[in-house]
Amino acid sequence: MKLSKVFLPLVLACMVLTPFNTYAYQNQEKVIEVHTLSEFKTYLNKDDVKVKLTAGNYQIDNAESIRFIRFTGNNTHFDLSGVRFMVDTKLFSRADLTKSDDGNSMYCAIEVSGNDVTLEGLYIETYGDTSGLQSKNKIFNVVGEDVTLKDIEVRTTGSTPWGYGYLYGIGGNTGVRKMNGIRVGYPAKNAKLIGCKVHMRAMGHAIFLQGSENTLIEDCHVDGLLRTTDAILAETSGYAFDKDFYAGKGGYVEGTMIGDDAKILPGEIISLSEDGIRMYPEYNGHKTINTTVKNCTVTQMRRGICTGLSTSGDKIIDCVVRDCVATGFNVGNADTVINCSADAKYAEAFCIPYTNAKNAYVEMNILDSRGGIANDLLAKINGTGHNVIIKTSDPNFIPEKMAIKLSVWEGYGNFNKKATMHATAIKLENQTKTKVLLYPGTENPEIESKGEVLEVKK
């Protein structure tokens, strides 16, 4: 008993000094508080630091390279709560800035290339009307591994021509100069955008992915602005007026009908920006794969959530899209869309447009689609082996003129003009009273519908 009493304190002391407790103590890194932007920048290339910048407004009106602020350190955390960065759009037109060595000439306000980097709490906006030298301008460029943007808020300005969306083209060769929001691109892996907001007041995409892997976009919000063609045609000066209201080309353009002679038509509507959340299929041969979009909202953009261009099969869960003009959800090969909602005021609530898409799963709740213009398509389905459920909480939300259509060119997303339209082995559960139209090319459908199901002959 005496020996036990002697050794018990020693045993307890040894337990306190275990490697686990030492590791925990050593990793309680000190937070470094800085009060100026110049001091803050000295930590951007350091590893293993936690830095907090004093709340306030900071003007970004000078830079050395086309990536104005670069986070290159590893295992870092930057607390920017209450901080506002105001970026002068003139920087995007500076030809004297040092180019990047990654082969991509894009300008951006902030680039995160380090690994295990967290940025949180920042509000960043551009100011000024100067457009950039190129169409690839953006606020964030995320290319590191295990990067987290948390509670970041972005507001974009500085594109030209502003106020006409895609009527005059979407690329740099057309003279359009964009200001995009957040890019996640190769070699980024395991990036997380959590609780971020992007307010698009410029032409461009809000959040987009190019060649990234395992990206999570959760609790994020995107909003843009819409404009009617009637408002454009009422102008007495400006870009469209000077062109006698001719657009870049005629026909169906990104959700808007334009005259065959390229004349802007009345009664249509445009988005002043591009897509809310969008996947590109790849970047320089590196595929965009395994993306999850969860509990996000998109309003008044061109396309709301666009995973259809990535063919790896992405997950969209508990998301809501409203008032988009090309489509609410663009769904593609092997995508899974669970408990999502959209309206069809200005475009179809969702589409699976590609004839080579297979085995998508879609659960779509239709929101109030009354009071819209220039659209009578509720949903469009092409491809093979999809399982689709369409429902609504109120039958009055869906105007009687609307239809669900299979095997059609109509609407967004058919880029291969030589494709043969088909919808093969589609399982559709239509819990709404909307009619279902089966166009030629529809084979072996399995349909349960409260609405009438009709075959359409050519």
C-alpha positions as CSV (number, residue, x, y, z in Angstrom):
1,M,0.0,0.0,0.0
2,K,2.8,2.4,0.8
3,L,4.4,1.7,-2.6
4,S,1.1,2.4,-4.4
5,K,0.8,5.7,-2.6
6,V,4.3,6.7,-3.6
7,F,4.0,5.8,-7.3
8,L,0.5,7.1,-7.9
9,P,1.5,10.8,-8.2
10,L,4.4,9.8,-10.5
11,V,2.0,7.9,-12.7
12,L,-0.3,10.9,-12.9
13,A,2.6,13.2,-13.7
14,C,3.6,10.9,-16.6
15,M,0.1,10.9,-17.9
16,V,0.1,14.7,-18.0
17,L,3.4,14.7,-20.0
18,T,2.2,12.3,-22.7
19,P,3.1,13.2,-26.3
20,F,-0.6,13.8,-27.0
21,N,-0.8,16.6,-24.5
22,T,2.5,18.0,-25.6
23,Y,1.2,18.1,-29.3
24,A,-2.0,19.8,-28.3
25,Y,-0.1,22.4,-26.3
26,Q,2.4,23.1,-29.2
27,N,-0.5,23.5,-31.7
28,Q,-2.2,26.3,-29.8
29,E,-0.6,28.8,-32.1
30,K,-0.6,32.4,-31.1
31,V,-2.8,34.7,-33.0
32,I,-0.8,37.5,-34.5
33,E,-2.8,40.8,-34.6
34,V,-1.8,43.3,-37.3
35,H,-3.2,46.8,-37.9
36,T,-2.1,47.8,-41.4
37,L,-2.4,46.2,-44.8
38,S,1.4,46.4,-45.3
39,E,2.0,44.5,-42.1
40,F,-0.7,41.9,-43.0
41,K,1.0,41.2,-46.3
42,T,4.3,40.2,-44.7
43,Y,2.6,37.0,-43.4
44,L,1.0,35.9,-46.7
45,N,4.0,33.7,-47.7
46,K,4.7,32.3,-44.2
47,D,3.8,28.8,-42.9
48,D,2.0,27.9,-39.7
49,V,0.7,31.3,-38.8
50,K,-2.7,32.6,-37.5
51,V,-3.2,36.2,-38.3
52,K,-6.0,38.7,-37.5
53,L,-6.3,42.0,-39.3
54,T,-7.9,44.8,-37.4
55,A,-11.4,45.5,-38.7
56,G,-11.8,48.4,-41.0
57,N,-11.7,49.5,-44.7
58,Y,-8.5,48.9,-46.7
59,Q,-8.0,50.2,-50.2
60,I,-6.3,48.0,-52.8
61,D,-5.1,50.5,-55.4
62,N,-1.6,49.2,-56.1
63,A,-0.1,45.9,-57.0
64,E,3.1,44.3,-58.3
65,S,1.7,41.4,-60.2
66,I,-1.6,40.5,-62.0
67,R,-2.5,38.5,-58.8
68,F,-2.8,41.5,-56.6
69,I,-2.7,39.7,-53.2
70,R,-1.2,36.2,-53.0
71,F,-1.6,33.7,-50.1
72,T,1.3,31.3,-50.7
73,G,2.0,30.0,-47.2
74,N,0.9,26.6,-45.9
75,N,-1.1,25.7,-42.8
76,T,-2.4,29.2,-42.2
77,H,-5.5,30.9,-40.9
78,F,-6.5,34.5,-41.6
79,D,-9.2,36.1,-39.6
80,L,-10.6,39.0,-41.6
81,S,-13.8,39.6,-39.6
82,G,-15.0,43.1,-40.1
83,V,-12.5,43.8,-42.8
84,R,-13.5,45.4,-46.1
85,F,-11.1,45.3,-49.1
86,M,-11.9,47.9,-51.8
87,V,-10.2,47.0,-55.0
88,D,-9.7,49.7,-57.7
89,T,-10.8,48.3,-61.1
90,K,-7.9,50.3,-62.7
91,L,-5.6,47.5,-61.5
92,F,-7.2,45.1,-64.0
93,S,-6.1,47.3,-66.9
94,R,-2.4,47.7,-65.8
95,A,-0.2,46.2,-68.5
96,D,2.9,46.8,-66.5
97,L,2.1,44.3,-63.7
98,T,4.3,41.1,-63.5
99,K,2.7,38.2,-65.3
100,S,2.2,34.8,-63.6
101,D,4.4,31.8,-64.2
102,D,1.5,29.3,-64.2
103,G,0.6,29.8,-67.9
104,N,-2.7,31.6,-67.1
105,S,-2.8,35.3,-67.8
106,M,-5.8,36.1,-65.8
107,Y,-5.9,39.0,-63.4
108,C,-7.4,38.5,-59.9
109,A,-7.7,40.5,-56.7
110,I,-6.8,37.5,-54.4
111,E,-5.1,34.2,-55.2
112,V,-4.8,31.4,-52.7
113,S,-2.1,28.9,-53.8
114,G,-0.9,27.7,-50.5
115,N,-2.2,24.5,-48.9
116,D,-4.3,24.2,-45.7
117,V,-5.2,27.9,-45.9
118,T,-8.4,29.3,-44.3
119,L,-9.7,32.9,-45.0
120,E,-12.7,34.0,-43.2
121,G,-14.9,37.0,-42.6
122,L,-13.7,39.2,-45.5
123,Y,-15.9,41.6,-47.5
124,I,-14.3,42.5,-50.8
125,E,-15.6,44.7,-53.5
126,T,-14.4,46.4,-56.7
127,Y,-15.0,50.0,-57.3
128,G,-14.7,52.2,-60.4
129,D,-15.9,51.8,-64.0
130,T,-12.6,50.8,-65.6
131,S,-12.8,47.5,-67.4
132,G,-9.9,45.1,-67.6
133,L,-7.6,44.2,-70.4
134,Q,-9.2,40.8,-70.7
135,S,-12.4,38.9,-70.1
136,K,-11.0,36.6,-67.4
137,N,-10.8,39.1,-64.5
138,K,-12.0,37.7,-61.2
139,I,-12.0,38.5,-57.5
140,F,-10.7,35.1,-56.1
141,N,-8.6,32.4,-57.6
142,V,-8.3,29.3,-55.5
143,V,-5.7,26.8,-56.7
144,G,-4.2,25.4,-53.4
145,E,-5.2,22.1,-51.7
146,D,-7.4,22.1,-48.6
147,V,-8.3,25.8,-48.9
148,T,-11.4,27.1,-47.1
149,L,-13.2,30.4,-47.8
150,K,-15.6,30.9,-44.9
151,D,-18.1,33.7,-44.6
152,I,-16.5,35.6,-47.5
153,E,-18.7,38.3,-49.2
154,V,-17.9,39.5,-52.7
155,R,-19.5,42.3,-54.7
156,T,-18.3,42.7,-58.3
157,T,-18.3,45.7,-60.6
158,G,-16.2,46.7,-63.6
159,S,-17.3,44.9,-66.8
160,T,-18.1,46.3,-70.2
161,P,-20.5,46.7,-71.8
162,W,-22.5,46.7,-68.6
163,G,-26.3,46.4,-68.8
164,Y,-26.6,44.0,-71.7
165,G,-25.6,40.6,-70.4
166,Y,-24.6,38.2,-73.1
167,L,-26.4,40.1,-76.0
168,Y,-23.0,41.1,-77.3
169,G,-21.1,37.9,-76.7
170,I,-19.4,36.2,-73.7
171,G,-15.7,36.0,-74.6
172,G,-12.8,38.4,-74.8
173,N,-12.7,38.2,-78.6
174,T,-16.2,39.8,-78.8
175,G,-14.9,42.9,-76.8
176,V,-16.7,41.8,-73.6
177,R,-14.7,42.4,-70.4
178,K,-15.9,40.5,-67.4
179,M,-15.5,40.6,-63.6
180,N,-16.1,37.1,-62.2
181,G,-16.5,36.2,-58.5
182,I,-14.8,33.1,-57.2
183,R,-12.8,30.6,-59.3
184,V,-11.7,27.2,-58.0
185,G,-9.3,25.7,-60.5
186,Y,-6.6,23.1,-61.1
187,P,-4.6,22.0,-59.1
188,A,-7.1,22.8,-56.3
189,K,-8.3,19.8,-54.3
190,N,-10.6,19.6,-51.3
191,A,-11.6,23.3,-51.5
192,K,-14.5,24.4,-49.3
193,L,-16.6,27.5,-49.8
194,I,-18.7,27.8,-46.7
195,G,-21.2,30.6,-46.0
196,C,-20.0,32.7,-48.9
197,K,-22.0,35.4,-50.7
198,V,-21.4,36.7,-54.2
199,H,-23.4,39.8,-55.4
200,M,-22.9,40.0,-59.2
201,R,-23.0,43.6,-60.4
202,A,-20.9,42.8,-63.4
203,M,-20.8,40.4,-66.4
204,G,-19.3,37.1,-65.4
205,H,-19.8,33.9,-63.3
206,A,-20.3,34.1,-59.6
207,I,-18.7,30.8,-58.5
208,F,-17.1,28.5,-61.0
209,L,-14.9,25.5,-61.1
210,Q,-12.2,24.5,-63.7
211,G,-10.3,21.2,-63.1
212,S,-10.7,21.1,-59.4
213,E,-11.3,17.9,-57.4
214,N,-13.5,17.3,-54.3
215,T,-15.0,20.8,-54.0
216,L,-17.7,21.5,-51.4
217,I,-19.9,24.6,-51.8
218,E,-22.2,24.9,-48.8
219,D,-24.5,27.5,-47.4
220,C,-23.5,30.0,-50.2
221,H,-25.7,32.7,-51.8
222,V,-25.5,34.2,-55.2
223,D,-27.6,37.0,-56.6
224,G,-27.6,39.0,-59.9
225,L,-29.8,41.4,-61.8
226,L,-32.3,41.0,-64.6
227,R,-33.4,43.4,-67.3
228,T,-36.2,43.3,-69.8
229,T,-35.4,43.9,-73.5
230,D,-38.3,46.4,-73.4
231,A,-36.1,48.5,-71.1
232,I,-33.1,48.2,-73.4
233,L,-35.2,49.2,-76.5
234,A,-36.4,52.3,-74.6
235,E,-32.9,53.7,-74.3
236,T,-32.1,56.9,-76.1
237,S,-28.3,56.6,-75.8
238,G,-25.7,54.0,-74.9
239,Y,-24.1,50.8,-76.3
240,A,-27.2,49.2,-77.7
241,F,-28.7,52.4,-79.0
242,D,-25.4,53.1,-80.9
243,K,-25.8,49.7,-82.6
244,D,-29.4,50.4,-83.5
245,F,-30.4,47.6,-81.1
246,Y,-28.7,44.8,-83.0
247,A,-27.2,42.1,-80.8
248,G,-24.1,40.1,-81.5
249,K,-26.1,37.3,-83.2
250,G,-29.7,36.1,-83.7
251,G,-31.8,33.2,-82.6
252,Y,-31.7,31.6,-79.1
253,V,-28.9,33.1,-77.1
254,E,-28.3,32.0,-73.5
255,G,-32.0,31.9,-72.6
256,T,-33.1,34.9,-74.7
257,M,-34.7,34.9,-78.1
258,I,-33.2,37.4,-80.6
259,G,-34.5,38.1,-84.1
260,D,-32.9,36.0,-86.9
261,D,-31.5,39.3,-88.2
262,A,-29.9,39.8,-84.7
263,K,-32.3,42.6,-83.8
264,I,-33.2,42.7,-80.1
265,L,-36.9,41.7,-79.6
266,P,-39.4,43.1,-77.2
267,G,-41.0,40.9,-74.5
268,E,-37.8,39.1,-73.6
269,I,-35.6,39.2,-70.5
270,I,-31.9,38.9,-69.9
271,S,-29.5,38.3,-67.0
272,L,-26.9,41.0,-66.6
273,S,-24.4,38.3,-65.4
274,E,-23.7,34.7,-66.3
275,D,-24.0,31.6,-64.1
276,G,-24.5,31.3,-60.4
277,I,-22.6,28.1,-59.6
278,R,-21.0,26.4,-62.6
279,M,-18.7,23.5,-63.4
280,Y,-16.5,23.6,-66.5
281,P,-15.6,20.1,-67.7
282,E,-11.9,20.5,-67.3
283,Y,-8.9,22.8,-67.3
284,N,-5.9,22.0,-69.6
285,G,-6.8,18.3,-69.6
286,H,-7.5,18.1,-65.9
287,K,-11.1,17.1,-65.3
288,T,-13.5,18.8,-62.8
289,I,-14.7,16.0,-60.6
290,N,-16.6,15.2,-57.4
291,T,-18.3,18.5,-56.6
292,T,-21.0,18.8,-53.9
293,V,-23.3,21.9,-53.8
294,K,-25.3,21.9,-50.6
295,N,-27.9,24.3,-49.1
296,C,-27.1,27.1,-51.6
297,T,-29.4,29.7,-53.2
298,V,-29.1,31.5,-56.5
299,T,-31.3,34.3,-57.8
300,Q,-31.5,36.3,-61.0
301,M,-28.6,34.8,-62.9
302,R,-28.4,33.3,-66.4
303,R,-28.2,29.6,-65.2
304,G,-28.6,29.0,-61.6
305,I,-26.6,25.8,-60.7
306,C,-24.9,24.3,-63.7
307,T,-23.2,20.9,-63.1
308,G,-24.2,19.5,-66.5
309,L,-21.0,20.4,-68.2
310,S,-19.0,18.2,-65.8
311,T,-19.5,14.6,-66.6
312,S,-18.2,12.9,-63.5
313,G,-21.5,13.0,-61.5
314,D,-21.9,15.8,-59.0
315,K,-24.2,16.2,-56.0
316,I,-26.6,19.0,-55.5
317,I,-28.6,18.9,-52.2
318,D,-31.2,21.2,-50.6
319,C,-30.6,24.1,-53.1
320,V,-33.0,26.8,-54.2
321,V,-32.8,28.7,-57.5
322,R,-35.2,31.6,-58.4
323,D,-35.7,33.8,-61.4
324,C,-32.9,32.6,-63.8
325,V,-33.3,33.1,-67.5
326,A,-31.6,30.1,-69.2
327,T,-32.4,27.4,-66.7
328,G,-32.6,26.9,-63.0
329,F,-30.6,23.7,-62.7
330,N,-28.5,22.4,-65.6
331,V,-28.2,18.6,-64.9
332,G,-25.8,16.2,-66.6
333,N,-24.3,12.8,-66.7
334,A,-24.7,10.8,-63.4
335,D,-25.6,13.9,-61.4
336,T,-27.7,13.6,-58.2
337,V,-30.1,16.4,-57.4
338,I,-31.8,15.9,-54.0
339,N,-34.6,18.0,-52.5
340,C,-34.0,21.0,-54.7
341,S,-36.4,23.8,-55.8
342,A,-36.7,26.2,-58.7
343,D,-39.3,28.3,-60.5
344,A,-39.9,28.5,-64.2
345,K,-40.8,32.2,-64.6
346,Y,-38.2,33.0,-67.2
347,A,-36.8,29.6,-68.2
348,E,-37.2,25.9,-67.4
349,A,-36.9,25.0,-63.7
350,F,-34.3,22.3,-64.7
351,C,-33.1,20.6,-67.8
352,I,-31.1,17.4,-68.6
353,P,-30.3,18.7,-72.1
354,Y,-27.5,16.5,-73.3
355,T,-28.3,13.4,-75.4
356,N,-25.1,11.6,-74.1
357,A,-26.1,12.1,-70.4
358,K,-26.9,9.0,-68.5
359,N,-28.4,8.0,-65.1
360,A,-29.1,11.3,-63.5
361,Y,-31.4,11.4,-60.5
362,V,-33.5,14.5,-59.9
363,E,-35.9,15.5,-57.1
364,M,-37.3,19.0,-58.1
365,N,-39.9,21.0,-56.3
366,I,-41.5,23.7,-58.5
367,L,-41.8,27.1,-56.9
368,D,-44.3,29.8,-57.8
369,S,-43.8,30.3,-61.6
370,R,-46.6,32.8,-62.2
371,G,-46.0,36.2,-63.5
372,G,-43.1,35.4,-65.7
373,I,-42.4,36.1,-69.3
374,A,-41.0,34.4,-72.4
375,N,-41.3,30.9,-71.2
376,D,-43.7,28.0,-71.2
377,L,-41.2,25.1,-70.6
378,L,-41.3,23.7,-67.1
379,A,-38.6,21.0,-67.6
380,K,-36.7,19.4,-70.4
381,I,-35.3,15.8,-70.4
382,N,-32.9,14.2,-72.9
383,G,-30.5,11.3,-72.6
384,T,-30.7,7.8,-71.1
385,G,-31.7,6.1,-67.9
386,H,-32.6,9.2,-65.7
387,N,-34.9,9.0,-62.7
388,V,-36.9,12.2,-62.2
389,I,-39.4,13.3,-59.6
390,I,-41.3,16.6,-60.1
391,K,-43.6,18.0,-57.5
392,T,-45.0,21.3,-56.1
393,S,-46.5,22.4,-52.9
394,D,-49.3,24.3,-54.7
395,P,-50.7,23.3,-58.1
396,N,-51.5,27.0,-58.8
397,F,-47.7,27.7,-58.9
398,I,-47.5,26.2,-62.4
399,P,-49.3,28.1,-65.2
400,E,-51.5,25.8,-67.3
401,K,-49.6,26.6,-70.5
402,M,-46.4,25.0,-69.2
403,A,-45.2,21.6,-70.2
404,I,-42.6,19.0,-69.4
405,K,-40.9,17.9,-72.6
406,L,-38.8,14.9,-73.6
407,S,-36.5,14.7,-76.6
408,V,-36.5,18.3,-77.6
409,W,-34.0,21.0,-78.8
410,E,-36.0,23.7,-77.2
411,G,-34.4,25.6,-74.3
412,Y,-30.9,25.5,-73.0
413,G,-28.0,23.2,-73.7
414,N,-27.9,21.5,-77.0
415,F,-24.5,22.4,-78.4
416,N,-24.1,19.5,-80.8
417,K,-26.1,20.4,-83.9
418,K,-25.7,17.0,-85.4
419,A,-27.1,15.2,-82.3
420,T,-30.3,13.1,-82.7
421,M,-32.7,14.1,-79.9
422,H,-33.7,11.2,-77.7
423,A,-35.0,10.4,-74.3
424,T,-34.5,6.7,-73.6
425,A,-35.6,4.6,-70.7
426,I,-36.6,7.7,-68.6
427,K,-38.4,7.1,-65.3
428,L,-40.6,10.1,-64.6
429,E,-42.8,10.6,-61.6
430,N,-44.8,13.8,-62.3
431,Q,-46.7,14.7,-59.2
432,T,-48.0,17.9,-60.8
433,K,-50.9,18.5,-63.2
434,T,-48.5,19.8,-65.9
435,K,-48.8,17.9,-69.2
436,V,-45.9,15.7,-70.3
437,L,-45.1,15.9,-74.0
438,L,-43.2,13.0,-75.6
439,Y,-41.5,14.1,-78.8
440,P,-40.1,11.7,-81.5
441,G,-37.0,10.0,-80.0
442,T,-38.7,9.1,-76.8
443,E,-38.3,5.4,-76.2
444,N,-39.3,3.0,-73.4
445,P,-40.5,5.7,-71.0
446,E,-41.8,4.8,-67.6
447,I,-44.1,7.6,-66.6
448,E,-46.5,8.2,-63.7
449,S,-48.2,11.5,-64.1
450,K,-51.1,13.5,-62.6
451,G,-50.9,15.6,-65.8
452,E,-51.9,14.4,-69.2
453,V,-49.2,12.5,-71.2
454,L,-49.2,13.1,-74.9
455,E,-47.2,11.9,-77.9
456,V,-46.2,14.7,-80.2
457,K,-45.9,13.8,-83.9
458,K,-43.7,15.7,-86.3
